[in-house]
Amino acid sequence: MDPNTSSNLVAAPPWSLALGQFGSASVVVALVLQVASLVLWLFVPKAPKLEAWARLSFTLGCVAFFGALASVVTLFVNDQFQYKYVFDHGSKETPLKYKIAGTWSGQEGSILLWGSASALFGLLTAGRTGADRRWYSVVYAAFLACVAAILAFESPFDLNLVGGKAVVPATGVGLNPTLMNYWMVIHPPVIFCGFGSLTVLFAWSVAAMVRKDMTSWLPAVRPWALVSTAVLGVGLAMGGFWAYETLGWGGFWMWDPVENTSFVPWVGVAAFLHGIMVQTSRQKWFFTNAVLAGLPFPLFCYGTFLTRSGFLGDTSVHSFAEMDSKALWILITLVVVGTTGFLTLWGVRATQLKASLPAPKDMKPFPVNRESLIGIGVWLLVGFGIVTAIGMSVPFFQTIAGQKPKVVEEQLYNTVLSFFFLPLTVMMAVGPFLTWRGASVRDVVGKIVNVFSISLMLTGFCLIWVNFAGRQFFGIDLPGVPVDQNATTMLLTKFPVSRTAWTMVLTFFCLFGVVGAVWKAAETGKRSFTTFAGMLTHVGVGLAILGLIFSRGFEQKVDAFLITTSAPADALGYKLTAEPSKTNFVDPNNKVKVKAVGPDGTFVMEPGLYFRGMDESGQPMPMVWPAIHGRGLYDFYLVVHNLTMDASGPTQMAKGDQRLLKEEKLLLVYNGLKTEGPLGQKGATFKAQVSVETPDGHFDVEPTLRMGENGIENEPARVGDKFRVSLQSIDAKDKSATLQVHYNEPAYVAEAFYKPLTILVWLGVGIMTLGGGLAAWGRRPRRALRPEPIVSEAEPETLPKSPENRHAPEPAPQS
C-alpha cells in the first residue's frame, strides 16, 4: 500500500504531530547533551565546578532517549500511520502487544532501543565507577552521541506527506507475520539490554587504562560483567525459542550471521569473567582482562554494521534493510575509531605499565592447577568466538570480492567448533575441583573418577533410550521414536560416521561438564555462595547445549507428506487426519486442525497456515508456524507448508506410457486419444483413454477437453473417492496427451519432526539465568566506591598507585 495514493486519508491530529516533534527533538537533545557532557568532563581538571554540570548533562541526555522511545510506543499504540515507520510496521488489526513490539521490529526502532538500553545501563553504572567516573563518562557519552546521530538520519519520526501536509492512511502494512509471536515482545528488549551492558565493560576498561590503574576497577566491574553474561545469554535463548516456535524448520539455532552477531560478544564476556578469577587470585592477566572486557563491544558494533549495511539481506532471516548512507558512515566510524583507538591505547599502556604491575603470586610446581585450566578455557572461548566471527563475516567478504554472498553452512560450524567445544566441557568438569596451589595428575583423577563414572552411566541410559524408544526394555515401555541406525554425519566435512555414535560422544562430554558442576555445587553448599552460583550457571549452560545437541542429533523427520480428511497419513508413529473446519486462508490467525493418533493417545494439533499475497510469479505466498506437542522427553513437531489439489504435476505421455506415483500408490497408463465432433469447431471433444491402478481397484476413465462457447472446457474424470485425472492439453501431431492427477479434496503438504530432550534447552536456560543472577548479586560491591578527586593537568597521574594510596577502597572480602 502506498500512503500517498490511498483514498482514505485524513488529516493528522495535532497532538500526534506534537508528540512526533517531541520525540524527534528528544533525539537532538540527547545528541547535544551527550556531546556537552563529553566536553565538560574533558575540561573538569581545569574547572572542577564543571563536574556537576557534566553529570547533569549526561543524566538528562540518557533520559532523552527514553522520551524518544516512549513517543514511538505511543504513536504505535494509537495507530498514527502518518509516520512512515508506524505505517510500515503497524496496523489497526494488530493486537496491542504486537503494536508495542512493532516499535523495535524495524531498523529505526531497534537502533532507538539499543540507545535506550545503553542509556539505562549508563544511568545505573556511572555513579558507581568511583575514580574512573571521568573517563568512563567521556567514552559512554561519545557512544550515546553516535547513536543519537545515527537516529537523526534513521528517524522513526519521518512523516508521510501529501501536498506538504501530514495525513493518516486508514491502516498500515502491519508487522511481519513471523514476528507475531510473544517471544518478539520480550526478546528484543532483553537482548538489547545485553547489548547495552557491553558499553559498560568497554567504557570501564578504557577508563582504567587511561588512569593507568589496572586493579581497582575489576571488583567493581565484575557484577556488571555477570549481569551482561546473564542478560545476553537469556536474550540469545529467547531468540532460539522464537525460531523454534515460529519459523517451522524444527530447530533452535542455525548459526545464522545475525545469531552469531549476538553470540560472539557473549563468548567474549564469558572469557572475561573467567579471566577476572586469575587476576584477583594470582595478580596476573591485567591487560588480558582489559582487552577481554573491551572487545565484545566493538565486535557487536561490527556485527551491527553487517546486519544494517544490507550485506546480509539475502542470507539471513534477521537482517534489516540497508541504512541511510550518512547513518551507516557514522556506524562505520564508531566501529573503526572505537576498535583502533581501544587497541592502540591497550598496546601503549601494556608497554608502559608492564614493569610496574604487582608481582604475580608464586606458582606451585604441580602440573595441574586452576590457573592453567582457566587459561586453557579462556583461550578456547576466544578461539570459539574468533571462528564464529570469521564465519559470520564470510558473506560480507564475498560481497566485497564481487561474489554472490552465501552463509557458512551449519555442518561446517559444527565440525570446526567441536574442536573447541569438547575440551571446553572437560575444563568445565575438571576445573572446579582444582585449587590455585595445584595438584598432581593422580590427585585430579581421584577427584573426578566419580564424576566420570556417573557421566558414563547417564550416557548409557541415553543410548538405551534412543535405541529402544517406542518398545519395551526389560518390561519397561520406553516412549519416543527409535533412532535411525543408518543415519550418518560427516566428520571433518568428509568422513561419514554413525550419527548415533557421534551424538553420543557429544552427549557424554556435555554430561561430564554438567555432572562435574552439579557435584561441585553440592560439595560447596553453603560454604561459598558465589561458587555455588557459578556452578549453577555451568549446569544451565551444559544442559541447554546438551538439549540442542541431542534434539538435533537424534531428530527424526518426515518431509513433504500429505494430510487429507479422507485417509490418515503415517508420520513417525502417528496417524494424522485433517479435520473439517472453518478456514480462512487470508486470515493471519488461520489454523488447520489435524487429528493425531499415536502411542501417547489422541489429540488435535493446530499448525498455522495462511496466504499473504502473491509472489513475482503470481503464486500465493504461504506463511506458516508449527504446532508442537510436548511430551516431556520429546516433542512431536508438525508444520503445514501449503495447500494443494494436485497429486502430480502435468506430465506429457505418449500412447502406452506409464506413470507411477509412489506416495499415492497410483499407476497411470495412457492408452490413446479419442476425438468426437468436427475438429477446430465448437463441440469438438478430445478424450484421453486412461487406465488407473489404485489400492482401491482398477479404473478406466476418460478425462476430456471440449471446445465450448467460452473457450476450452476441462472435464476431469473421477478415480475412486480420492483422485481425479485431468487432460491438460494434446499434441495434434503425435496424439500425445498432458495428464495431471488431482485430489478430490484439498490436501495439506506437511512436515513432521521428532525432537528428543528439547525440554533440556528450556530447563538449562532457566538454570543458567538463575545462576547468573545469583552470581551477580553475590559479587555486588558491599560499599559504594568513593569518587577520587580529579587530578589537575598540573599534577599528572603517576603509574599504578598502590592500594594504600588509592582513594577507591579495596573490595569487601568475598567468600
Protein Blocks (a to p, Z undefined) as FASTA:
>chain_A
ZZklccbbcdddfklmmmmmmmmmmmmmmmmmmmmmmmmmmmmmmmmmlmmmmmmmmmmm
mmmmmmmmmmmmmmmmnopakbmklmmmgcfklcfklmmmmmmmpmklmmmmmmmmmmmm
mmmmmmmnommmmmmmmmmmmmmmmmmmmmmmmcckbccdeehiacddfbdnbpafklmc
fklmmmmmmmmmmmmmmmmmmmmmmmmmmnopaklmmmmmmmmmmmmmmmmmmmmmmmmm
mmmmmnonopabeoiaklmmmmmmmmmmmmmmmmmmmmmmnopaklmmmmmmmmmmmmmm
mmmmmmmnopmmmmcfkbccdddfklmmmmmmmmmmmmmmmmmmmmmmmmmmmmmpccdd
dddfbfbdfklmmmmmmmmmmmmmmmmmmmmmmmmmmmmnopacddddfklmmmmmmmmm
mmmmmmmmmmmmpcfkopcfklmmmmmmmmmmmmmmmmmmmmmmmmmgoiaeehiacedj
dddfkbccdehhlaccdfklmmmmmmmmmmmmmmmmmmmmmmnmmmlmklmmmmmmmmmm
mmmmmmmmmmmmmpccdehiaddfkbccdeehiacddddddddfkbfkbccddddddfko
ccddddddddehjafkopacdddddddddehjaccddddfbdcfbfbdcddddehiacdd
fklopacddebjcdedjehiahiacddddddddfkbccdddddddddfkocadddddehj
lbccddfbdcfklopacdddddfbdcddddddddehklmmmmmmmmmmmmmmmmmmmmpc
fbdcdddddddfklccdddddfklpmbdcddddZZ
